[in-house]
Amino acid sequence: TISFEGAYAVVTLTTEQGQIFTMRLNNDGSVPRIEEGENIKVRFNRENAFLLKNGGTPVA
């Protein structure tokens, strides 16, 4: 799913195993508008990401 929070687009992905990944993307207007239900490509740098365990505890 995709939603918007102020200056960020929030992308939530759910795996077949039930894991949920949430990414906050800069929504500064420099990329084309994303419509609900539209297919998108998601890129991220490993250095700028972290995983959360159940309960929101960061994983090192």
PDB file as gemmi writes it, atoms N, CA and C in Angstrom:
CRYST1    1.000    1.000    1.000  90.00  90.00  90.00 P 1                      
ATOM      1  N   THR A   1       0.843  -1.182   0.000  1.00  0.00           N  
ATOM      2  CA  THR A   1       0.000   0.000   0.000  1.00  0.00           C  
ATOM      3  C   THR A   1       0.878   1.232   0.000  1.00  0.00           C  
ATOM      4  N   ILE A   2       0.305   2.338  -0.391  1.00  0.00           N  
ATOM      5  CA  ILE A   2       1.032   3.605  -0.346  1.00  0.00           C  
ATOM      6  C   ILE A   2       0.126   4.651   0.276  1.00  0.00           C  
ATOM      7  N   SER A   3       0.701   5.469   1.134  1.00  0.00           N  
ATOM      8  CA  SER A   3      -0.037   6.568   1.738  1.00  0.00           C  
ATOM      9  C   SER A   3       0.917   7.746   1.852  1.00  0.00           C  
ATOM     10  N   PHE A   4       0.408   8.872   2.270  1.00  0.00           N  
ATOM     11  CA  PHE A   4       1.235  10.066   2.351  1.00  0.00           C  
ATOM     12  C   PHE A   4       1.144  10.671   3.737  1.00  0.00           C  
ATOM     13  N   GLU A   5       2.309  11.069   4.276  1.00  0.00           N  
ATOM     14  CA  GLU A   5       2.403  11.729   5.578  1.00  0.00           C  
ATOM     15  C   GLU A   5       3.234  12.987   5.394  1.00  0.00           C  
ATOM     16  N   GLY A   6       2.584  14.090   5.182  1.00  0.00           N  
ATOM     17  CA  GLY A   6       3.305  15.341   5.011  1.00  0.00           C  
ATOM     18  C   GLY A   6       4.291  15.273   3.865  1.00  0.00           C  
ATOM     19  N   ALA A   7       5.585  15.392   4.170  1.00  0.00           N  
ATOM     20  CA  ALA A   7       6.623  15.420   3.145  1.00  0.00           C  
ATOM     21  C   ALA A   7       7.102  14.031   2.744  1.00  0.00           C  
ATOM     22  N   TYR A   8       6.423  12.983   3.168  1.00  0.00           N  
ATOM     23  CA  TYR A   8       6.873  11.623   2.875  1.00  0.00           C  
ATOM     24  C   TYR A   8       5.758  10.790   2.257  1.00  0.00           C  
ATOM     25  N   ALA A   9       6.155   9.932   1.324  1.00  0.00           N  
ATOM     26  CA  ALA A   9       5.278   8.867   0.850  1.00  0.00           C  
ATOM     27  C   ALA A   9       5.662   7.633   1.649  1.00  0.00           C  
ATOM     28  N   VAL A  10       4.689   6.918   2.149  1.00  0.00           N  
ATOM     29  CA  VAL A  10       4.943   5.730   2.962  1.00  0.00           C  
ATOM     30  C   VAL A  10       4.500   4.508   2.169  1.00  0.00           C  
ATOM     31  N   VAL A  11       5.453   3.602   1.891  1.00  0.00           N  
ATOM     32  CA  VAL A  11       5.175   2.382   1.140  1.00  0.00           C  
ATOM     33  C   VAL A  11       5.252   1.213   2.111  1.00  0.00           C  
ATOM     34  N   THR A  12       4.201   0.421   2.175  1.00  0.00           N  
ATOM     35  CA  THR A  12       4.168  -0.751   3.048  1.00  0.00           C  
ATOM     36  C   THR A  12       4.065  -1.999   2.187  1.00  0.00           C  
ATOM     37  N   LEU A  13       5.021  -2.904   2.348  1.00  0.00           N  
ATOM     38  CA  LEU A  13       5.044  -4.157   1.599  1.00  0.00           C  
ATOM     39  C   LEU A  13       4.873  -5.314   2.572  1.00  0.00           C  
ATOM     40  N   THR A  14       4.085  -6.316   2.191  1.00  0.00           N  
ATOM     41  CA  THR A  14       3.890  -7.507   3.011  1.00  0.00           C  
ATOM     42  C   THR A  14       4.350  -8.721   2.227  1.00  0.00           C  
ATOM     43  N   THR A  15       5.242  -9.529   2.825  1.00  0.00           N  
ATOM     44  CA  THR A  15       5.749 -10.723   2.151  1.00  0.00           C  
ATOM     45  C   THR A  15       4.757 -11.868   2.297  1.00  0.00           C  
ATOM     46  N   GLU A  16       4.989 -12.929   1.536  1.00  0.00           N  
ATOM     47  CA  GLU A  16       4.138 -14.112   1.633  1.00  0.00           C  
ATOM     48  C   GLU A  16       4.215 -14.742   3.022  1.00  0.00           C  
ATOM     49  N   GLN A  17       5.322 -14.520   3.739  1.00  0.00           N  
ATOM     50  CA  GLN A  17       5.486 -15.061   5.088  1.00  0.00           C  
ATOM     51  C   GLN A  17       4.866 -14.150   6.150  1.00  0.00           C  
ATOM     52  N   GLY A  18       4.273 -13.043   5.731  1.00  0.00           N  
ATOM     53  CA  GLY A  18       3.618 -12.140   6.672  1.00  0.00           C  
ATOM     54  C   GLY A  18       4.504 -11.049   7.236  1.00  0.00           C  
ATOM     55  N   GLN A  19       5.764 -10.958   6.786  1.00  0.00           N  
ATOM     56  CA  GLN A  19       6.633  -9.878   7.241  1.00  0.00           C  
ATOM     57  C   GLN A  19       6.158  -8.574   6.606  1.00  0.00           C  
ATOM     58  N   ILE A  20       6.246  -7.491   7.355  1.00  0.00           N  
ATOM     59  CA  ILE A  20       5.813  -6.191   6.857  1.00  0.00           C  
ATOM     60  C   ILE A  20       7.022  -5.262   6.804  1.00  0.00           C  
ATOM     61  N   PHE A  21       7.247  -4.656   5.651  1.00  0.00           N  
ATOM     62  CA  PHE A  21       8.319  -3.692   5.456  1.00  0.00           C  
ATOM     63  C   PHE A  21       7.679  -2.343   5.160  1.00  0.00           C  
ATOM     64  N   THR A  22       8.072  -1.321   5.915  1.00  0.00           N  
ATOM     65  CA  THR A  22       7.553   0.019   5.692  1.00  0.00           C  
ATOM     66  C   THR A  22       8.710   0.924   5.316  1.00  0.00           C  
ATOM     67  N   MET A  23       8.547   1.657   4.219  1.00  0.00           N  
ATOM     68  CA  MET A  23       9.577   2.578   3.753  1.00  0.00           C  
ATOM     69  C   MET A  23       8.986   3.971   3.655  1.00  0.00           C  
ATOM     70  N   ARG A  24       9.719   4.949   4.157  1.00  0.00           N  
ATOM     71  CA  ARG A  24       9.301   6.343   4.028  1.00  0.00           C  
ATOM     72  C   ARG A  24      10.162   6.971   2.942  1.00  0.00           C  
ATOM     73  N   LEU A  25       9.522   7.483   1.918  1.00  0.00           N  
ATOM     74  CA  LEU A  25      10.213   8.070   0.784  1.00  0.00           C  
ATOM     75  C   LEU A  25       9.970   9.569   0.766  1.00  0.00           C  
ATOM     76  N   ASN A  26      11.008  10.332   0.435  1.00  0.00           N  
ATOM     77  CA  ASN A  26      10.871  11.769   0.315  1.00  0.00           C  
ATOM     78  C   ASN A  26       9.803  12.079  -0.725  1.00  0.00           C  
ATOM     79  N   ASN A  27       8.839  12.891  -0.369  1.00  0.00           N  
ATOM     80  CA  ASN A  27       7.750  13.260  -1.269  1.00  0.00           C  
ATOM     81  C   ASN A  27       7.863  14.755  -1.561  1.00  0.00           C  
ATOM     82  N   ASP A  28       8.998  15.149  -2.161  1.00  0.00           N  
ATOM     83  CA  ASP A  28       9.256  16.569  -2.384  1.00  0.00           C  
ATOM     84  C   ASP A  28       8.735  17.074  -3.725  1.00  0.00           C  
ATOM     85  N   GLY A  29       7.994  16.253  -4.452  1.00  0.00           N  
ATOM     86  CA  GLY A  29       7.431  16.669  -5.732  1.00  0.00           C  
ATOM     87  C   GLY A  29       8.365  16.476  -6.903  1.00  0.00           C  
ATOM     88  N   SER A  30       9.556  15.905  -6.683  1.00  0.00           N  
ATOM     89  CA  SER A  30      10.527  15.745  -7.771  1.00  0.00           C  
ATOM     90  C   SER A  30      10.298  14.471  -8.578  1.00  0.00           C  
ATOM     91  N   VAL A  31       9.382  13.619  -8.145  1.00  0.00           N  
ATOM     92  CA  VAL A  31       9.077  12.392  -8.880  1.00  0.00           C  
ATOM     93  C   VAL A  31       7.623  12.450  -9.335  1.00  0.00           C  
ATOM     94  N   PRO A  32       7.271  11.693 -10.376  1.00  0.00           N  
ATOM     95  CA  PRO A  32       5.883  11.719 -10.851  1.00  0.00           C  
ATOM     96  C   PRO A  32       4.909  11.281  -9.758  1.00  0.00           C  
ATOM     97  N   ARG A  33       3.698  11.772  -9.847  1.00  0.00           N  
ATOM     98  CA  ARG A  33       2.645  11.420  -8.888  1.00  0.00           C  
ATOM     99  C   ARG A  33       2.394   9.917  -8.920  1.00  0.00           C  
ATOM    100  N   ILE A  34       2.204   9.324  -7.748  1.00  0.00           N  
ATOM    101  CA  ILE A  34       1.919   7.897  -7.624  1.00  0.00           C  
ATOM    102  C   ILE A  34       0.446   7.752  -7.268  1.00  0.00           C  
ATOM    103  N   GLU A  35      -0.277   7.014  -8.083  1.00  0.00           N  
ATOM    104  CA  GLU A  35      -1.698   6.790  -7.834  1.00  0.00           C  
ATOM    105  C   GLU A  35      -1.894   5.495  -7.055  1.00  0.00           C  
ATOM    106  N   GLU A  36      -2.938   5.430  -6.251  1.00  0.00           N  
ATOM    107  CA  GLU A  36      -3.251   4.221  -5.499  1.00  0.00           C  
ATOM    108  C   GLU A  36      -3.481   3.060  -6.460  1.00  0.00           C  
ATOM    109  N   GLY A  37      -2.868   1.911  -6.168  1.00  0.00           N  
ATOM    110  CA  GLY A  37      -2.999   0.721  -7.007  1.00  0.00           C  
ATOM    111  C   GLY A  37      -2.008   0.652  -8.149  1.00  0.00           C  
ATOM    112  N   GLU A  38      -1.217   1.687  -8.334  1.00  0.00           N  
ATOM    113  CA  GLU A  38      -0.240   1.744  -9.416  1.00  0.00           C  
ATOM    114  C   GLU A  38       0.989   0.909  -9.059  1.00  0.00           C  
ATOM    115  N   ASN A  39       1.582   0.261 -10.048  1.00  0.00           N  
ATOM    116  CA  ASN A  39       2.831  -0.469  -9.836  1.00  0.00           C  
ATOM    117  C   ASN A  39       3.981   0.522  -9.772  1.00  0.00           C  
ATOM    118  N   ILE A  40       4.889   0.302  -8.819  1.00  0.00           N  
ATOM    119  CA  ILE A  40       6.051   1.169  -8.685  1.00  0.00           C  
ATOM    120  C   ILE A  40       7.291   0.315  -8.480  1.00  0.00           C  
ATOM    121  N   LYS A  41       8.455   0.891  -8.774  1.00  0.00           N  
ATOM    122  CA  LYS A  41       9.732   0.266  -8.442  1.00  0.00           C  
ATOM    123  C   LYS A  41      10.250   0.953  -7.186  1.00  0.00           C  
ATOM    124  N   VAL A  42      10.759   0.154  -6.270  1.00  0.00           N  
ATOM    125  CA  VAL A  42      11.280   0.694  -5.017  1.00  0.00           C  
ATOM    126  C   VAL A  42      12.764   0.402  -4.952  1.00  0.00           C  
ATOM    127  N   ARG A  43      13.577   1.447  -4.760  1.00  0.00           N  
ATOM    128  CA  ARG A  43      15.021   1.287  -4.598  1.00  0.00           C  
ATOM    129  C   ARG A  43      15.411   1.901  -3.261  1.00  0.00           C  
ATOM    130  N   PHE A  44      16.352   1.271  -2.584  1.00  0.00           N  
ATOM    131  CA  PHE A  44      16.854   1.859  -1.355  1.00  0.00           C  
ATOM    132  C   PHE A  44      18.289   1.418  -1.155  1.00  0.00           C  
ATOM    133  N   ASN A  45      19.045   2.213  -0.414  1.00  0.00           N  
ATOM    134  CA  ASN A  45      20.424   1.879  -0.088  1.00  0.00           C  
ATOM    135  C   ASN A  45      20.451   1.127   1.228  1.00  0.00           C  
ATOM    136  N   ARG A  46      21.179   0.040   1.251  1.00  0.00           N  
ATOM    137  CA  ARG A  46      21.284  -0.758   2.474  1.00  0.00           C  
ATOM    138  C   ARG A  46      21.782   0.088   3.642  1.00  0.00           C  
ATOM    139  N   GLU A  47      22.655   1.050   3.366  1.00  0.00           N  
ATOM    140  CA  GLU A  47      23.215   1.890   4.421  1.00  0.00           C  
ATOM    141  C   GLU A  47      22.154   2.778   5.064  1.00  0.00           C  
ATOM    142  N   ASN A  48      21.060   3.050   4.350  1.00  0.00           N  
ATOM    143  CA  ASN A  48      20.024   3.947   4.854  1.00  0.00           C  
ATOM    144  C   ASN A  48      18.794   3.199   5.352  1.00  0.00           C  
ATOM    145  N   ALA A  49      18.914   1.893   5.537  1.00  0.00           N  
ATOM    146  CA  ALA A  49      17.760   1.089   5.941  1.00  0.00           C  
ATOM    147  C   ALA A  49      18.075   0.330   7.225  1.00  0.00           C  
ATOM    148  N   PHE A  50      17.047  -0.029   7.950  1.00  0.00           N  
ATOM    149  CA  PHE A  50      17.212  -0.909   9.099  1.00  0.00           C  
ATOM    150  C   PHE A  50      15.973  -1.787   9.204  1.00  0.00           C  
ATOM    151  N   LEU A  51      16.143  -2.934   9.822  1.00  0.00           N  
ATOM    152  CA  LEU A  51      15.045  -3.874  10.017  1.00  0.00           C  
ATOM    153  C   LEU A  51      14.539  -3.770  11.442  1.00  0.00           C  
ATOM    154  N   LEU A  52      13.249  -3.999  11.610  1.00  0.00           N  
ATOM    155  CA  LEU A  52      12.656  -4.007  12.942  1.00  0.00           C  
ATOM    156  C   LEU A  52      12.150  -5.402  13.262  1.00  0.00           C  
ATOM    157  N   LYS A  53      12.400  -5.845  14.488  1.00  0.00           N  
ATOM    158  CA  LYS A  53      11.809  -7.086  14.974  1.00  0.00           C  
ATOM    159  C   LYS A  53      10.354  -6.799  15.343  1.00  0.00           C  
ATOM    160  N   ASN A  54       9.624  -7.858  15.686  1.00  0.00           N  
ATOM    161  CA  ASN A  54       8.271  -7.660  16.214  1.00  0.00           C  
ATOM    162  C   ASN A  54       8.350  -6.738  17.417  1.00  0.00           C  
ATOM    163  N   GLY A  55       7.463  -5.786  17.485  1.00  0.00           N  
ATOM    164  CA  GLY A  55       7.476  -4.844  18.594  1.00  0.00           C  
ATOM    165  C   GLY A  55       8.281  -3.593  18.300  1.00  0.00           C  
ATOM    166  N   GLY A  56       8.926  -3.512  17.133  1.00  0.00           N  
ATOM    167  CA  GLY A  56       9.630  -2.305  16.749  1.00  0.00           C  
ATOM    168  C   GLY A  56      11.037  -2.171  17.277  1.00  0.00           C  
ATOM    169  N   THR A  57      11.654  -3.250  17.737  1.00  0.00           N  
ATOM    170  CA  THR A  57      13.027  -3.190  18.224  1.00  0.00           C  
ATOM    171  C   THR A  57      13.996  -3.257  17.049  1.00  0.00           C  
ATOM    172  N   PRO A  58      14.878  -2.255  16.873  1.00  0.00           N  
ATOM    173  CA  PRO A  58      15.825  -2.301  15.753  1.00  0.00           C  
ATOM    174  C   PRO A  58      16.743  -3.517  15.823  1.00  0.00           C  
ATOM    175  N   VAL A  59      17.047  -4.066  14.660  1.00  0.00           N  
ATOM    176  CA  VAL A  59      17.971  -5.191  14.535  1.00  0.00           C  
ATOM    177  C   VAL A  59      19.307  -4.637  14.082  1.00  0.00           C  
ATOM    178  N   ALA A  60      20.386  -4.998  14.754  1.00  0.00           N  
ATOM    179  CA  ALA A  60      21.723  -4.491  14.394  1.00  0.00           C  
ATOM    180  C   ALA A  60      22.196  -5.085  13.085  1.00  0.00           C  
TER     181      ALA A  60                                                      
END                                                                             
